[in-house]
């Protein structure tokens, strides 16, 4: 893996953070606006799913950084 391709991969992962963060924020805001318990529960469930997506991205970045450390880049 070259340093350029690593930078591109990290850039792609960082870009990938934007969508789940935006969805997370919107779901919670909609649940808050609604005030209905069922809709709030649904918003929380959807937000938890987005949190899981974010954790996957963080894990992928952590693996990339460990690879960089092992290779001494």
N, C-alpha and C positions, 0 to 999 in steps of 0.2 A: 504494500500500500504506500503510495507516494504521499509526501506532505500536502501536495496540492489536492489529491483526491480525498485525503483525510479532512482538509479544510472544507472542501465541497460537501462532504458527508455531514460534518458538524453543522455547516450552514443549513443544509437540508433539514436536519433534526431540529435546529432552532426555529426554522420556519414552521416545522410541524407542531411546535408548541403553540403557535398563535391560534390555530383553529380550535383545539380543545379548550384553551383558556377563554376564548371568546364565547364558545358554546356554554361553558361552565357559568360564566358571568351572566349570560342571557337567560339561561334556564333558571338560575336562582332569582334573577330580577323578575322574571315572569311569575314565578311561584309567589314571590313577595307581593307583587301587584294584585294577584288574584285574591289572596286571602282565604281561598277555599281549601279546607284540609286535604281533600283528594288531589287537587292540583298542586298543592305544596309538596305532598308526598311524591308525586310524579316528578316534580322539578328536582327534588332531592335525589331521587333514584337516578335520574338522567345525569345530574351533576356528579354523582359517585362514579358513574360509568366514565365520564370525562376525566375524572381524577385517575382512574385506572389507566387510561390512555396516556396521560402525562407521565405516570410512573414508568410505563414501558419506554417512553422516549428518554427519560432520565437513565434508566438501566442501559439502554443502547449507548448513550453518551459516556457513561461510566466505563463500559467495556472498551470503547474507542480510546479513552484516555489511558486506561490500563495498558492497552496495546502500545500506545505511544511511549509510556514509561518503560515498558519492557525492551523496546527497540532503541531507547535512548535518543529520541528525536527532540 
